[in-house]
């Protein structure tokens, strides 16, 4: 049976507090690792540098994920490509720690990530960390002037003083009228 690349084995760590495992993984990005305007292209490289540490109630995973973000500038709609290094830190609970937390009425712990004792799935941790680190309004540059609201050309490409004469539609009927000077 083939295992998903973001599922890693932890057999040597399980229930041995203090043991640790260093991992360096280069994997294809899973789908839906972003928002409507910016994200990681599915299948692109994700470079993970991780430390897995066995603790009493589970396995603590910490490290970084290096990804290439692609999206659109919200002002001018140009393509935005930038590298990001996202910090990762998550505690995966053992099944008995999860059950104990549920019995104690800890509603937050019930929603925490967990391990089956043999493997853990890094995808939910990766998704949570990357998506929450994305810019809400990605820009191609901090001083991007955007698009002309009338003709839609990028203002960075427009000549200096670019403007359009607009006439208030309420006065359009007076456009051809000329008074007799009185």
Buried (B, 14 or more C-beta within 10 A) or exposed (E): EEEEBBEBEBEEBBEEEEBEBEEEBEBEBBEEBBEEBBBBBEEBEBBBBBBBBBBEBBBBBBBBBBBBBBBBBBBBBBEBEEEBEBEBEBBBBBEEBBEBBEEEEEEEBEEBBBBEBEBBBBBBBBBBBBBEBBBEEBBBEEEBBBBBEEEEEBBBEBEEEEEEEEEEEEEEEEEEEEEEEE
